[in-house]
Every structure is written in structure tokens, then in C-alpha cells.
Amino acid sequence: MQSFKDSIIKLITETSTNLPPDVRNAMAEAVGAEDPSSRAGTALAVIATNIDMASDNEGPICQDTGMPTFEIKTPVGANQIAMKREIREAIAEATRLGKLRPNSVDSITGANSGDNLGPGTPVMHFDQWENDDEIEVKLLLKGGGCENKNIQYAVPTELPHLGRAGRDLDGVRKCILHAVWQAQGHGCSAGALGVCIGGDRTSGYQHAKDQLFRLLDDTNPDPKLAELEEYVMQAANTLGIGTMGFAGGVTLIGCKVGVLNRLPASFFVSVAYDCWAFRRLGVVLDARTGEIKRWLYRDEKQPAKRMAAGEGFKLTGKEKSITAPVSEDQIRALSVGDVVMISGEMYTGRDAVHSYLMKHEPPVSLQGSVLYHCGPVVMKDNGSYRITAAGPTTSIREEPYQADIIKRYGVRAVMGKGGMGKRTLDAMAEGGAVYLNAIGGAAQYYARCIEKVLDVNLMEFGIPEAMWHLRVKDFPAIVTMDSHGNSLHADVEKASATMLAKLAEPVF
């Protein structure tokens, strides 16, 4: 099969850069459902623009290209060992080409392999089918932010705001609604759920993720599960969590439920949460040559649906421009809801950087700085670095460190997605700092705001975890935690909890 590896590289590239029609349609409905002048509407406008840019430029939709998961069906007797080898080679090549971010990290040493290869990565599941002529390969790229919002329940259990969830369909209903609520904006809502009822702890999670290979607009063949899916879609979108957790009417774009038999002693409900950047495609290959015969999840005769009606952040004249480094007076003048346009210099810093700064002095002065929770996709051209994807990562992971770093080093603005906790909020009030919420997944949109990579430090942590020194211009974000003790994230969580409690009464 001389063409097998090339076909897999094409599949990886298309999956990373070009959302399938069912996801585009769901996101188009979300755009149409929100007030364009609201925070959620603004976020969706940026998302729509980013989807188009990624497709046009063949750049990653989101800088977190996730854990590649392949589902492969082969003829009986096909050489799966050879296929595994070529899939690994394709993954490494796609990483070199910048279609995937290096995401495979040694769990003991913390070292990044640099090519997305290592024990357990990529994930490959093989199955045989009675078709001697074709090979089917499906690929799901699911990022770490939404992966961290996966959740598994052992029922019966007591759920906050919903009460007791029993071993019945109504108990399952409560678990799914709680899964949506606990995700808030951390998993880049509007999201999609894959759910498994039953199985054991391992098979339940895998079957939940398998549901994400279904089309968003399909109908479950089991009438009871179809009714449950429809209910969850309607109920979840009354919670008021909205896109990015900014409040709004669209919190879910899909819910797909499967079921497995279980042990008498166990009853698990497993939920796989995926973000709006729902990257899932497939191909059918000629079993003799490995060439692509047809694509799955899309109609090749129909061009990709354009998403954007404008240029993302629609300027109103009320935006506040700040140039980094930033003064305390400028920060104290900002309030929750303000849209800021950042120019000047900023630094990226994720988990490894924050851990390092707790024990060591920073390699640069962070006084007055903007610290961006971001792990970019970076290419090297003629000795210089170029950022090709640069959306935010989930900030709550840095909660154990952030307050201390603000106090020690004079950081004035922390930027990421999903918000942070009370300890960070208190430190912002004390020291004069704000939290800026960038739009999760908008990796292409934000990459164009980066004028130059000025330097890089702590490269020993790998490209995503290094501290990149960037010069930016008109980089847009929304103040969601200010220096006066206000937090949009806390407000939305509290309000959505009230709405969740209204759904406690039995339905099924």
C-alpha cells in the first residue's frame, strides 16, 4: 500500500484544519441564536472567523491539536503491524509540518518527545470487517482542555443542585446535566457530549468517546436514548452558561448516548466532553493501494460552508487599548465586561512555567506584564520562529500558582480561557491585576495578532510549555475578572446552578 502513509497525512491535516459539515452547521445555528452584541455573540463571531481562517490557510483550528485517536477497520488478514508503523510515521510528519502541536509528554520526566510519539500516543484501535476491498480510518483530535472536563459517575450518588441520581434513566439524566454544568467555560463551550451508560470504568469512557464519532444531526436508533438526547440538548441550553462560559443560550451543540451491559455491583455513567472545535473526520481507502477512495463526514461535491459574517471582534469604539508593559492605574480602570485590545509585549506561560516560577526567578522581568496561558504551534523558518496557532489554554490549572506569581513578580494581566478561582481573584484585587478571557480554540485568529517572536526561554520544557516572548498588536480579549473583586465566571456559575436546581424533578 504505497499511498497509505500519504493518505493518513491528508486525513490528519484535514481533521486538524477543516471542521466537518455537521459541526459547521451546528456552529452556524449557534451564531444565529445569540445576540451578536453580547459577549457570547462576540465570541461566536471570532470562532466563525477562526474556522474559515483555519480552512483557508490549512492551519490548526486550535493550537491544542489534542490526542490523536484512530478507529480503523481492515480486511481480514491485513497487516496491522505495518499500518501502525506508517500511522506513527504520518503523525511525526504532520507534526513536523505544523499540522499537529507536539503533545506527547513523558509522564515521569516531563520531557516532550517533539514528534507526538511515545507510549500510548497516538491511540489506535483496530477492528476487522468482511470487506476485502476497503480500509476505513476515522480520526478524532480531542484537546486537553475538554479532555479535563470528562467525568464519570458511579450511581447512586448525590449531585450538587440536583440531589440523588439513582440507577435509572432519570439518574442518568441528572448525571449528564451535572456534567454540562461542571464544565462551565473550561472546555470551550459550546460543547458536545459523548455518553456511555454502563460498562466498567475503562470500557465506559472508551464507549463514551466512541459516541463522538456519530454525526451531530443523526437520530439514536433506540427511542429511549433518542428522547434522552433531545431532552439534554433542550435542558442544557436553558442553564445560561453559553459560549466560553460568558452566559448565553447555546451551551451544547450535541449529545450522543450509548449503552453497554454492566456488572450487577456497578453502574457507571461516563461522559466525554468535546469542545466546539470538534475535529473528527474519516476516509475510506483502497485496500490494495492505500489511496483515498472517499471521505467520511462530508460531501466532497459541496464546498465547506463559510462561517463568518464579518471579521470576528466587531469594533464598537468602546474598546480599551492597553500597551504592555501595563501600569497599575490602567488596570484599575478596567472592569468586568470591558473589551481590551492589547499591543506591545507579552509572555506565554503554561503549567511548566508556573511551576518553575514558584521555585526560581523568572528569566525575564514580568513587572507590568501580560502573562498568556498559551501553548502555541511554532514553526522555524530560516533560523527565526513563527507562531502559526496561538489560542488560550484552560487557566484553572494554574490556580495553585497564579496568586503567588502575581504578587511576587508584578504581573498585571493574566490571559487564558475559563477564568480562575477566588485565591487568584483576591490577589488581583490586592496587587492590581485583571484576568482577560481570550476565545478558546481561536488559534488562527490570534496568530495573526502576533507580529513577531522576540525571544524564547525555558525551551527545555518543549515548544508548548516554553516561555515565548511575543510582540502583538490589537490582540482582543474580554475582562472577566477585575481588580475590584468582580468575576463573571463566579457569577455565571452561581446563576447556572440556580437554573440547574430547577431541573431536579424526575422527567423519565
N, C-alpha and C positions, 0 to 999 in steps of 0.2 A: 504494500500500500504506500506508494511513493508520495502521495499527496496528503497522507493522514496528518502529519505534523502541521503542514501549512494550513489545512482546514481548521485545526484546533486553534492556531494563532488567529485566524479570522474570527472564529467564534469568540475567543477571549476579547479581541478588540471591539467587536460589535456589542458584546454584552456590557463592557465597561463604558462604552461611549454613546450608545443608542438605545433608549428605552423602547420596549415593545409597545405596539398599538393599544393593548388593553390598559396598560399603565398610563400611557399618554391620554387616553380617553377619560380615565378616572381623574387624572390631574386637571384636565380641561374642565370637567364638571366642577371640581373643587374651586378652580379660579372663578368660574361663573357664579358660584354660590356665595362668595364672600364679597362684602363691600370693598371695592378697590382702594378706598381711602383709609381702611382700618389697618392695624398692624398685621393681622393675618393676610389681608388682601395685598399689602405691600410685599410680604414675604413670598406669597404665591407668585407675584409678578416677577420677582427675582428668580424664583425657581423655574418659571416658564422660560425666561430668557436663558438661564443656565442650561436647560435641556436642549434648546436649539443650538447654543454655542458648542456644547459637547459633541453633538452630532455633526455639526458643520466642520469642526476642527479635528475630529477623531481624537478628542482629549477625554480623560476620565470625567464622568459626570460628577463624581465625588472623589476627593483626594484619598479617602479611605476605600480602597478597592476590595477590602474585605478578605474573607476566607473563601477561596475558590472551591466550590463543591460540584463535582461532576456526577451525573447519573447516566450510566452507559448501558445500552442493550446491544448484545453482539450475537451473531450466529453461533450455533453450537460448534465447538472446536476452534473458534477464533483464538489467536494468540494474544491473550490479555497481558502477558508479561511485556511483549513488545509495545502494546498500546500504552501501558503505564509509563514505559521509558520515554516514549515520544510525547506524551502529555506533559511529563516533567520538563522535557526539553522545550516544549512550547511555552510553558509557564515562565521558564527562565528567559526565553527570548522576548516574550511580551513584556516582562519586567525591564529588560534592557532597553526596549523601545519606548518605555514610559507609559505603557497602557495599564500596567499594574504598579502600585507602590510596593516597595519591599516591606512585607508584612510578617515574615516568618521569623520569630524570635525564640532563641533558646531559653527554655523556662528556668534553667538553673543559672546560667551565666548572664542572661540578658542580651547576649550578642545577636545581632540581626544577620541572617545568612546573606542578605543582599540580593538574593535571586528568587525569593518566595519558595524555596525548597528546604525541607527538613523533615524530621519525624512527624508524621501526621499532616503535613501540608505538601501538595494540595490534598483535599479529600476526594477519594474516588470510590464509587460504588458500582460494581459490575453486576449485570444480570444477563441471562440468555433468553433469546426468544426464537421462535420457529420461523425465522426469516433468513434464508441463506444469502440474500442479495444486499441487505442493508444493515448499517450500524446507526443507532440513534445515540446522540450525545446531547445532554442537557446540562446547562451550567447556571449556577446561582452564585452571585457575588454579594455577600451579606456582610456589611461593615461592623466594626466593633461597637459603635455607639448603640445601634439597635440590638446587636447580639447581647449586650449587657442588660437589656431590658427583657430578655427571655425570662420566663418564670414558670415554676412547676408547683402545683398544689397537691397535697395529699388530703383528700376529703374522707370524713367530715372535718371541717375546720371553721374557725371563726374569722371572718373577714372584716376589716375596718369599714364602717359605714354601711355594711350590707348584712352583718350578722352571720348566722350559721349557714354554711354551704354543705348540704348533705350529699349522699351518694345517689343522686338522681339528676335528671336533666336540668332541673331548676338550680341545683347546686353547681352544675357545670356553667350555667348561665351567669351565676354570680362570680365564679372564678374568672371567666372571660372579661366581664365588665371591670373587675378589680385589676386585671392585667392591663387594661387600657388606661385606667386611672393612674396606676403607679408609674406608668411610663412617662406621663406628662409630656414635656417637650424634649426630654433627654434622648429619645430615639428618633428624632427628626420626624415628628408627626407633620402631615397626616400619614399614618402608617397603615400597614396591612398585617393581619394575623394569620398564622397557620396554627391550628389547634388539634391536639390528639386527646381523645377521651380513652383512658385505659392504657394497656401495655405495662411495661415496667419502666423504671426511671430512665433507662437508656433508650429502649425502643420507642417510648412515648415522645421523647424530644426529637428523635430522628423522623418519626411519622409526622410530627407537627411541622417540621421543616419541609417534609415532602409535600405538604399541602400548598406550600408556596410555589410549587411547580404547576398548580392549577391556574387557569385563566381567571382573572378577576370578575369577568362577566359570565362565568358558567353557572349552572344550577346543580346543586348537590343531588345525586340520584336518590338519596334517602330523604323522603319527605320530612321526617322529623328534624334531620340535620339541616335541611334547606330552610325550614322555618326558624331554626335557631340562628342560622347565619343571617337571615333577613332581620330578625329581631335585634341582634347585636349591632348590625350596621345602623339601624334607626336609633337605638338607645344610646350607643356610644357617641353619636353625633349630637346628643342633647346635653352632654356633660359640660360643654363650653370650654374645652381645653384648646382646641383649634390648632392651626398650623404653627409649628415651633413652640407650642405652649403659650402662644400670645393671646389666647381666648379666641373664640370664633365658632362657626357652625360645622366645620369639617375637621374631624379628628381621625376618622378611619376612611380608607379607600377600599378596604377589602377584609373579609373574614371567611376563612375556609376551614371546615371542621371535618376531621376524620376520626375513625374509631378502631380500636384494637381490643381483643379479648384481654382479660387481666386475671391475676391471681385472686382468690377469694379474700385474702387478707389485705389486698392493696387496691386503691382506687386513685389513680393519678390523673390530673388534668394538666397537660403540658402545653405551653404557649410559646411559639416562636414569633417574635415581633420583628417586622421588617419596616424599613423607612420608606419615605416617598420615592427615594432613588432605588426603586425596586428593579434590580438588574438581573434579569432572568431571560435567557434565550436558549435555542437549541437548533441542531442541524441533523439531517439525515444524510448519511454518507454512503457512497458506493462501496460495498464490502470488498471489492477487488482492488480498487484504486485509492480509496480514501477521499475521493473528491466529493465536494458538497453537491448533493442532488437537489435538496430543497431546505428551506429554513422553517423552523417551528416558531410559533407565537407571532408570526407576522405574514402579511400578504405581500409578496415581492412585487406584485403589479401595482400596489398602492404606495406612493411615496410617503415618507414619515410625515405625520401631521405636525405642522408648525404650531408652536405653543404660545409664543409671546405676542402680545398686542402692542408692546412698547419696548422700553429699554430697561426694564427692571425697576429700580427705585425711581419713582416719578417725583421729580423735584417740585416742591411747593413754594419755595422761598423761605420756609420756616426752619430749614436745616441749620445746624450749628457746625461751623467749621472749626476744627482744632488742629493744631500743628504740634507734633511730638518732637522733642520732649514738651510736656504739658505742665502748666503751673497749677498750684492748688486752687487759686481763685477761679481759673477756668473750669475746673472740675466741680467746685462748689456751686457754680452757676447752672449746672446741668441737673435735670430732673427726669424721673421715670417717664418714658414716652417720647423723649427728645430723639430726633434722628440726627446723628452726627456724621460728618464727612471728615475722615482722618487723612491728613497729609503729613509728610515728614518721615521719621524713622520709627520702626517698631521691631520687636524681637519675638520669635516664636519660642514657646516652651511648653512641653508636654510632661508626662509622668517622670521620665528620667531626669529632666532638667529641674523639676520641682524638688525631687528627692536630693539631687546634687546640691541645690541651693540651701537646703536645710543643714548641710554639713560643711559647705565650702563657700568662700566668697565668689560672687559672680565673675565671669571672665571679662565683663564689661560693666560700666556704670548703668544701673537701672533707675537712677533718680529721675523722676518725671516721665518714666517710660510707659509705653503701651506694650503689655505682655500678651501675646496672641496664642491661645491654646490651639495649635495647628500642627499637623504633621504633613508637610507638603509633598507633592510629587516633584522631583527635581531632576533636570537633565543637565549634562555638562557639555557645552559647546565651545570648542577652541580654547579650553582652559578656563572658561567662565561658567558660572552656574546660572541656570534659568528655571524659574518656577513655572510649572505647567498646570498645576492644580493646587488650590490653597484654601479650601473651606475650613470651617472650625471643627474642632473635636468637642466631645462632651466634657463640660467643665467640672461637673460634680466630683470627678475622680481626684481633682486637685484640692478638694475641701480640707483634707488633713494638713495641707501645707500653706494654703493661699494667704491666710490671715498673717502668719509669721513673715512671709515674703513681702507682703505689702508694708508691714511695719519696719522690717529690717532695712529694706532697700529703696523705699520711697516710690514704689510703683504707683502710678496714678490711674491707670486704666487696665483692667483685665478683660480680655475679649475671648469669647468662645460661644458655646450654644448650651441652652437648657438651664442656665442660671446656677447659683451656688447657695450655700446654706447660711444659717444665722451667724456663725462664727466669722465668716468672711464679710457678711453684711455689717457686723459690728466693727470690724477692722476698717472697713471703708468709711464708716461714719467718723471713726476716731482719727484716721490718717488723712482723709480727703481723697477718696478714690471712688471709681464707678465700675460697674460691670456693663460691658457692651455686648449685646447679643447679635452676632452675625448670623446669617441664614445658613442653617445646616445643609450640607451637600452642595452648596453653590460654588463648587470648586473652580469652574471655568470663569464664572462671573468675577470672582475675587482675584483670580490670577491676573486678569487684565488691569487691575488696580495697582499691581506691583511693578514699579518702574525699573528696579534694579536690585540684585542681590549684592549687598555691600560687603558682607563677610559671613563666615560661619564659625562657630565654636562648638566644642564638645562633640565633634564628629565621631568620636569613638562610640557614641550611643547609636549610631546608624542614622541614615537620612531622615526618617520620620521624627526621631527623638532628639536630633541635634538642635542647637540654638542658632537659628538663621537670623541674620541682621538684614532687614529689608528697608528699602525706601519706597513709600507708597504715595499715591495721590488720589484724593476723593474716594477713600475706602469707606463704604457706608455701613453703618450698624445702628442699632437702637439701644438706648439706655434702658435697661430693665431692672437695675439695682443702683440706687444713687447714694450720695454721701450724707443723705438726711435720714437714712434708716428705712427707706421705702423699697419694696421688692415686688415687681409684677409677678414673679414666679410664685412667691408665697401667697399672693392674693388669688391667683388662678387656681392653685392647689386647694385653697380653702373653699373657694366658690364651687369648684367642681366636686369637692367632697360633699357639699350640701346637695348638689344635683344627684350624685351617686346614691345618697341615702334615700332619695325618693324612689329608687328602683329596687328597694329591698323586698317588697311584697312579692309572693310567688306569681310566676307567669306560666310556667309549664307544669 
